[in-house]
Amino acid sequence: MTLYEDLAWRGLISQTTHPDIGERLEKESFVVYAGFDPTADRLHIGSLIPLLGLVRFHDACTKPLDLLG
């Protein structure tokens, strides 16, 4: 299963800006990021989805970045 197919199967994609994004994810290298608020007391369950998404992209040989701030 490709990265795009996996994300779509999990219901994490509802629409895209490019119809060929699935093919581009397989051929090109991307940098993806998720931002988190460092002033919060702690991470919560809402932070889990972006973190798991970063893991999926990392497993697909894409460079993930966690941003604080």
Biotite code that builds the C-alpha atoms (Angstrom):
import biotite.structure as struc

atoms = struc.array([
    struc.Atom([0.000, 0.000, 0.000], chain_id="A", res_id=1, res_name="MET", atom_name="CA", element="C"),
    struc.Atom([1.407, 3.408, -0.921], chain_id="A", res_id=2, res_name="THR", atom_name="CA", element="C"),
    struc.Atom([1.583, 6.297, 1.525], chain_id="A", res_id=3, res_name="LEU", atom_name="CA", element="C"),
    struc.Atom([-1.312, 8.088, -0.169], chain_id="A", res_id=4, res_name="TYR", atom_name="CA", element="C"),
    struc.Atom([-3.458, 4.943, -0.197], chain_id="A", res_id=5, res_name="GLU", atom_name="CA", element="C"),
    struc.Atom([-2.672, 4.360, 3.480], chain_id="A", res_id=6, res_name="ASP", atom_name="CA", element="C"),
    struc.Atom([-3.631, 7.905, 4.476], chain_id="A", res_id=7, res_name="LEU", atom_name="CA", element="C"),
    struc.Atom([-6.822, 7.751, 2.390], chain_id="A", res_id=8, res_name="ALA", atom_name="CA", element="C"),
    struc.Atom([-7.750, 4.341, 3.846], chain_id="A", res_id=9, res_name="TRP", atom_name="CA", element="C"),
    struc.Atom([-7.396, 5.779, 7.342], chain_id="A", res_id=10, res_name="ARG", atom_name="CA", element="C"),
    struc.Atom([-9.716, 8.672, 6.436], chain_id="A", res_id=11, res_name="GLY", atom_name="CA", element="C"),
    struc.Atom([-6.989, 11.302, 6.784], chain_id="A", res_id=12, res_name="LEU", atom_name="CA", element="C"),
    struc.Atom([-7.461, 12.742, 3.278], chain_id="A", res_id=13, res_name="ILE", atom_name="CA", element="C"),
    struc.Atom([-10.730, 14.342, 2.277], chain_id="A", res_id=14, res_name="SER", atom_name="CA", element="C"),
    struc.Atom([-9.563, 16.417, -0.694], chain_id="A", res_id=15, res_name="GLN", atom_name="CA", element="C"),
    struc.Atom([-6.336, 17.440, -2.406], chain_id="A", res_id=16, res_name="THR", atom_name="CA", element="C"),
    struc.Atom([-5.131, 20.362, -4.481], chain_id="A", res_id=17, res_name="THR", atom_name="CA", element="C"),
    struc.Atom([-3.426, 18.156, -7.077], chain_id="A", res_id=18, res_name="HIS", atom_name="CA", element="C"),
    struc.Atom([-5.047, 15.065, -8.580], chain_id="A", res_id=19, res_name="PRO", atom_name="CA", element="C"),
    struc.Atom([-1.640, 13.420, -9.035], chain_id="A", res_id=20, res_name="ASP", atom_name="CA", element="C"),
    struc.Atom([-0.429, 13.900, -5.452], chain_id="A", res_id=21, res_name="ILE", atom_name="CA", element="C"),
    struc.Atom([-0.332, 10.142, -4.828], chain_id="A", res_id=22, res_name="GLY", atom_name="CA", element="C"),
    struc.Atom([2.111, 9.645, -7.689], chain_id="A", res_id=23, res_name="GLU", atom_name="CA", element="C"),
    struc.Atom([4.214, 12.629, -6.603], chain_id="A", res_id=24, res_name="ARG", atom_name="CA", element="C"),
    struc.Atom([4.494, 11.262, -3.056], chain_id="A", res_id=25, res_name="LEU", atom_name="CA", element="C"),
    struc.Atom([5.968, 8.067, -4.482], chain_id="A", res_id=26, res_name="GLU", atom_name="CA", element="C"),
    struc.Atom([8.456, 9.753, -6.830], chain_id="A", res_id=27, res_name="LYS", atom_name="CA", element="C"),
    struc.Atom([9.592, 12.894, -4.996], chain_id="A", res_id=28, res_name="GLU", atom_name="CA", element="C"),
    struc.Atom([11.002, 13.627, -1.572], chain_id="A", res_id=29, res_name="SER", atom_name="CA", element="C"),
    struc.Atom([9.028, 16.031, 0.598], chain_id="A", res_id=30, res_name="PHE", atom_name="CA", element="C"),
    struc.Atom([9.507, 17.775, 3.908], chain_id="A", res_id=31, res_name="VAL", atom_name="CA", element="C"),
    struc.Atom([6.404, 17.731, 6.116], chain_id="A", res_id=32, res_name="VAL", atom_name="CA", element="C"),
    struc.Atom([5.928, 19.477, 9.432], chain_id="A", res_id=33, res_name="TYR", atom_name="CA", element="C"),
    struc.Atom([3.572, 19.681, 12.370], chain_id="A", res_id=34, res_name="ALA", atom_name="CA", element="C"),
    struc.Atom([3.615, 22.533, 14.842], chain_id="A", res_id=35, res_name="GLY", atom_name="CA", element="C"),
    struc.Atom([3.042, 22.369, 18.573], chain_id="A", res_id=36, res_name="PHE", atom_name="CA", element="C"),
    struc.Atom([2.508, 25.092, 21.184], chain_id="A", res_id=37, res_name="ASP", atom_name="CA", element="C"),
    struc.Atom([5.376, 24.997, 23.717], chain_id="A", res_id=38, res_name="PRO", atom_name="CA", element="C"),
    struc.Atom([3.468, 27.198, 26.178], chain_id="A", res_id=39, res_name="THR", atom_name="CA", element="C"),
    struc.Atom([0.815, 24.527, 26.746], chain_id="A", res_id=40, res_name="ALA", atom_name="CA", element="C"),
    struc.Atom([1.031, 22.555, 29.985], chain_id="A", res_id=41, res_name="ASP", atom_name="CA", element="C"),
    struc.Atom([1.230, 19.247, 28.090], chain_id="A", res_id=42, res_name="ARG", atom_name="CA", element="C"),
    struc.Atom([0.510, 17.537, 24.822], chain_id="A", res_id=43, res_name="LEU", atom_name="CA", element="C"),
    struc.Atom([-3.012, 16.161, 24.551], chain_id="A", res_id=44, res_name="HIS", atom_name="CA", element="C"),
    struc.Atom([-4.839, 13.627, 22.375], chain_id="A", res_id=45, res_name="ILE", atom_name="CA", element="C"),
    struc.Atom([-5.220, 16.241, 19.643], chain_id="A", res_id=46, res_name="GLY", atom_name="CA", element="C"),
    struc.Atom([-1.439, 16.190, 19.257], chain_id="A", res_id=47, res_name="SER", atom_name="CA", element="C"),
    struc.Atom([-1.415, 12.459, 18.619], chain_id="A", res_id=48, res_name="LEU", atom_name="CA", element="C"),
    struc.Atom([-2.835, 12.575, 15.066], chain_id="A", res_id=49, res_name="ILE", atom_name="CA", element="C"),
    struc.Atom([-0.135, 14.935, 13.691], chain_id="A", res_id=50, res_name="PRO", atom_name="CA", element="C"),
    struc.Atom([2.581, 12.921, 15.453], chain_id="A", res_id=51, res_name="LEU", atom_name="CA", element="C"),
    struc.Atom([1.303, 9.651, 13.981], chain_id="A", res_id=52, res_name="LEU", atom_name="CA", element="C"),
    struc.Atom([1.110, 11.360, 10.581], chain_id="A", res_id=53, res_name="GLY", atom_name="CA", element="C"),
    struc.Atom([4.759, 12.358, 10.896], chain_id="A", res_id=54, res_name="LEU", atom_name="CA", element="C"),
    struc.Atom([5.627, 8.745, 11.687], chain_id="A", res_id=55, res_name="VAL", atom_name="CA", element="C"),
    struc.Atom([3.804, 7.588, 8.531], chain_id="A", res_id=56, res_name="ARG", atom_name="CA", element="C"),
    struc.Atom([5.699, 10.109, 6.414], chain_id="A", res_id=57, res_name="PHE", atom_name="CA", element="C"),
    struc.Atom([9.001, 9.135, 8.063], chain_id="A", res_id=58, res_name="HIS", atom_name="CA", element="C"),
    struc.Atom([8.350, 5.470, 7.286], chain_id="A", res_id=59, res_name="ASP", atom_name="CA", element="C"),
    struc.Atom([7.767, 6.486, 3.641], chain_id="A", res_id=60, res_name="ALA", atom_name="CA", element="C"),
    struc.Atom([11.278, 8.049, 3.465], chain_id="A", res_id=61, res_name="CYS", atom_name="CA", element="C"),
    struc.Atom([10.079, 11.630, 3.797], chain_id="A", res_id=62, res_name="THR", atom_name="CA", element="C"),
    struc.Atom([11.732, 14.110, 6.132], chain_id="A", res_id=63, res_name="LYS", atom_name="CA", element="C"),
    struc.Atom([9.381, 15.043, 9.011], chain_id="A", res_id=64, res_name="PRO", atom_name="CA", element="C"),
    struc.Atom([9.914, 18.132, 11.188], chain_id="A", res_id=65, res_name="LEU", atom_name="CA", element="C"),
    struc.Atom([8.410, 18.894, 14.582], chain_id="A", res_id=66, res_name="ASP", atom_name="CA", element="C"),
    struc.Atom([8.079, 22.623, 15.147], chain_id="A", res_id=67, res_name="LEU", atom_name="CA", element="C"),
    struc.Atom([7.732, 24.170, 18.578], chain_id="A", res_id=68, res_name="LEU", atom_name="CA", element="C"),
    struc.Atom([6.597, 27.710, 18.738], chain_id="A", res_id=69, res_name="GLY", atom_name="CA", element="C"),
])
